[in-house]
Amino acid sequence: MTKIILLLLLLVAAIQVIKPLGWPGLKKRKDAWKLVAGVICVTFASVILSALFQGV
């Protein structure tokens, strides 16, 4: 599930570079770094949560 979310978010970041989405905060092509930062945060959070609940 995490890999699917990661791929979807990276796809949205790639689309932002090609043609800006126009969403609030994502009006320019150079705003794609915000999406990439979000992908990194989601990945770290999923790794941490899976490590916490692995022993349960």
Buried (B, 14 or more C-beta within 10 A) or exposed (E): EEEEEBEEBEEBBEEBBEEBBEEEEBEEEEBBEEBBEEBEEBBEEBEEEEEEEEEE
